[in-house]
Amino acid sequence: MPRLQRKSFTTPDQVRKFETGQVDIVTLDENAMGHFVFQPGWRWSKDVAPIVNTHSCQHRHLGYTLSGHLEVRMDDGTKLVIGPGDAYEIPPGHDAWVVGDVPWDSVEFASAHAYRVSPEQLGERVLATILFSDIVGSTAILERIGDRAWAELVRDHNLKIRSAIGRHRGREIDAAGDGFLALFDGATMAVNAAALMDPAVAELGVRVRVGIHTGEIEVRRRASVSLTSSTVNMTRR
């Protein structure tokens, strides 16, 4: 249940320090926010990749830059420089580095809960919850409205589904077509995210179905997961 509350980054709930930066984390119930400060010379592939053991950063970042510049290169080669005053979104699958002599200082709302946490700290096999979602009757909708309108619909749908995932500390694992796969630390957070999804897309004239699976998973390279249990806890329509 949402409630009125506040916390200060001067007394964070968790601090993750490393040679070229620091991440301070505060939690407001199920929501985690991070204050990221990366020093000149910081680069994800040099300073974080050896810890998390993935080819590129698999977190989705959503935040606001206070100072400094960060250059981001996606796995497909796309580049973007983020600077002071910029609100930003960085999808999974990227490298990034500080540009210039000013530390990159930002506040993030989507990735802080698991950023720079090694597989050993997370646990190679952990009890977690997987959420699956897709649009009901997508083929029929595509045939009715055409390719261009469908592309716009999927774009708006993706924004709303990602917002629900991020609000409840989920980690987007994959998105293909009109479907999403996300990982949550607990079933309650996954259920709360699922409860937001169908009402959120209703204004677009579509419905989504959501399946939730809780069981032991194995964390592998490139953020893939292997399910080792077959207990399905809930399905929403």
C-alpha positions in Angstrom: 0.0 0.0 0.0 1.5 3.4 -1.0 2.2 5.6 2.0 3.7 9.1 2.7 7.4 8.7 3.5 10.9 10.0 2.8 14.5 9.0 3.2 17.8 10.9 2.7 20.8 9.8 0.6 23.0 11.3 3.4 22.1 8.2 5.4 21.5 5.5 2.8 20.2 2.0 3.5 23.2 0.5 1.6 26.5 1.8 0.2 28.4 0.0 -2.5 31.9 1.4 -2.8 34.5 0.6 -5.5 37.8 2.1 -6.7 36.3 4.4 -9.3 32.9 5.2 -7.7 30.1 4.6 -5.3 26.4 3.7 -5.3 24.2 4.8 -2.4 20.8 3.1 -2.2 17.6 4.1 -0.3 14.5 1.9 -0.3 10.9 3.1 0.0 9.1 -0.2 0.7 9.5 -2.2 -2.6 11.1 0.7 -4.5 14.9 1.2 -4.5 16.6 4.3 -5.7 20.3 4.8 -6.3 22.7 7.8 -6.2 25.4 6.9 -8.7 28.8 8.7 -8.7 31.4 7.4 -11.2 34.8 9.0 -11.3 36.7 10.1 -14.5 38.2 6.9 -16.0 35.3 4.7 -14.9 34.1 2.3 -17.6 31.5 -0.5 -17.1 33.5 -3.1 -19.1 36.6 -2.4 -17.0 35.2 -1.8 -13.6 32.0 -3.8 -13.4 32.1 -6.6 -16.0 34.7 -8.6 -14.1 32.4 -8.6 -11.0 29.0 -9.5 -12.7 30.6 -11.7 -15.4 28.4 -10.7 -18.3 29.4 -9.6 -21.8 27.6 -6.2 -21.4 25.5 -4.5 -18.7 22.1 -6.3 -18.5 20.3 -3.7 -16.4 17.8 -1.2 -17.6 18.6 2.2 -16.3 16.1 5.0 -15.8 17.4 8.2 -14.2 18.4 11.9 -14.1 21.9 13.3 -14.5 23.0 15.9 -12.0 26.5 16.5 -13.4 29.2 15.0 -15.7 28.8 13.1 -18.9 28.3 9.4 -19.6 28.7 7.9 -23.1 26.7 4.7 -23.7 27.3 2.2 -26.5 24.6 -0.4 -27.1 25.5 -4.0 -28.2 24.3 -3.0 -31.7 26.7 -0.1 -31.9 24.3 2.7 -31.2 25.8 5.5 -29.1 24.5 8.3 -26.9 26.1 10.9 -24.6 24.1 11.8 -21.5 24.8 15.1 -19.7 23.7 17.4 -16.9 20.0 17.9 -16.8 19.2 14.9 -19.0 16.6 12.3 -18.0 17.6 9.0 -19.6 16.7 5.4 -20.3 19.3 2.9 -21.1 18.1 -0.6 -22.2 19.9 -3.8 -21.2 22.9 -4.7 -23.4 25.4 -1.9 -23.2 28.8 -0.6 -22.2 29.3 2.9 -20.7 32.1 5.2 -19.6 32.6 8.6 -18.0 33.6 11.3 -20.5 35.9 14.2 -19.4 37.3 15.2 -16.0 34.0 15.7 -14.1 32.5 12.7 -12.2 29.2 11.5 -13.5 26.6 12.1 -10.8 23.0 10.7 -11.3 20.0 9.4 -9.5 18.4 6.2 -10.8 15.0 4.6 -10.3 15.3 1.1 -12.0 18.6 -0.7 -11.4 19.9 0.2 -8.0 18.7 -2.9 -6.1 21.0 -5.2 -8.0 23.6 -3.0 -9.7 27.2 -4.2 -9.4 26.1 -7.3 -7.4 28.1 -10.4 -8.3 26.4 -13.8 -9.2 27.9 -15.1 -6.0 26.3 -12.4 -3.9 23.0 -13.0 -5.7 23.5 -16.8 -5.5 24.1 -19.0 -8.5 20.8 -20.8 -7.6 18.2 -18.7 -5.9 14.5 -18.8 -5.1 13.0 -16.1 -7.4 9.9 -15.2 -9.3 9.6 -15.0 -13.1 6.9 -12.9 -14.7 5.7 -13.5 -18.3 3.3 -11.1 -20.1 1.9 -10.7 -23.6 -1.0 -9.0 -25.4 -4.2 -11.0 -25.7 -5.2 -11.6 -29.3 -2.2 -9.8 -30.7 -2.4 -11.5 -34.2 -6.0 -10.4 -34.7 -5.2 -6.9 -33.5 -2.3 -6.6 -35.9 -4.5 -7.8 -38.8 -7.2 -5.3 -37.9 -5.1 -2.1 -37.4 -2.1 -2.7 -39.7 1.6 -2.6 -39.2 2.1 1.1 -38.6 -0.6 1.4 -35.9 0.6 -1.9 -34.4 4.1 -0.6 -34.0 2.8 2.5 -32.2 0.6 0.4 -30.0 3.5 -1.9 -29.0 5.7 1.1 -28.2 3.1 2.5 -25.9 2.4 -0.9 -24.4 6.1 -1.5 -23.7 6.4 1.8 -21.9 3.6 0.9 -19.5 4.8 -2.6 -18.9 8.3 -1.5 -18.2 7.0 1.1 -15.8 5.2 -1.6 -13.9 8.3 -3.8 -13.8 10.5 -1.0 -12.6 8.1 0.3 -10.0 8.3 -3.0 -8.2 12.0 -3.6 -8.5 11.8 -6.1 -11.3 14.6 -6.8 -13.7 13.7 -7.1 -17.4 15.3 -10.2 -18.9 13.8 -10.2 -22.4 11.3 -8.5 -24.6 10.2 -9.9 -27.9 7.3 -8.7 -30.0 4.5 -7.9 -27.5 5.9 -10.1 -24.7 8.0 -9.5 -21.6 10.1 -11.7 -19.3 11.1 -10.2 -16.0 12.8 -11.4 -12.8 11.7 -10.4 -9.3 13.2 -10.9 -5.9 9.9 -12.0 -4.4 6.4 -13.2 -5.4 4.7 -10.2 -3.8 6.6 -7.7 -5.9 5.8 -9.7 -9.0 2.1 -9.9 -8.2 2.0 -6.2 -7.5 3.6 -5.5 -10.8 1.2 -7.8 -12.6 -1.8 -6.1 -11.0 -0.7 -2.8 -12.6 -0.2 -4.1 -16.1 -3.7 -4.9 -17.4 -5.3 -1.6 -16.1 -2.3 0.3 -17.4 -2.8 -0.8 -21.0 -6.6 -0.7 -21.0 -6.6 2.8 -22.3 -4.8 1.5 -25.4 -7.7 -0.8 -26.1 -5.9 -4.0 -25.4 -5.6 -6.6 -22.6 -2.5 -8.4 -21.3 -2.3 -11.8 -19.7 0.4 -12.4 -17.1 1.9 -15.6 -15.8 4.0 -15.8 -12.6 6.3 -18.7 -11.7 8.1 -19.0 -8.4 10.9 -21.5 -8.1 14.7 -22.0 -8.0 16.6 -20.4 -10.8 20.1 -20.6 -12.1 21.7 -17.2 -13.1 23.8 -17.6 -16.2 25.8 -15.3 -18.5 24.0 -12.5 -20.4 21.2 -12.4 -17.8 19.6 -15.7 -18.9 17.9 -17.8 -16.3 17.1 -21.5 -16.1 14.0 -22.6 -14.2 14.5 -25.6 -12.0 11.0 -25.8 -10.5 7.6 -26.2 -12.1 5.4 -24.5 -9.5 3.2 -21.9 -11.2 1.8 -19.6 -8.5 -0.6 -17.3 -10.4 -2.0 -16.5 -13.8 -3.9 -13.3 -14.5 -6.1 -12.7 -17.5 
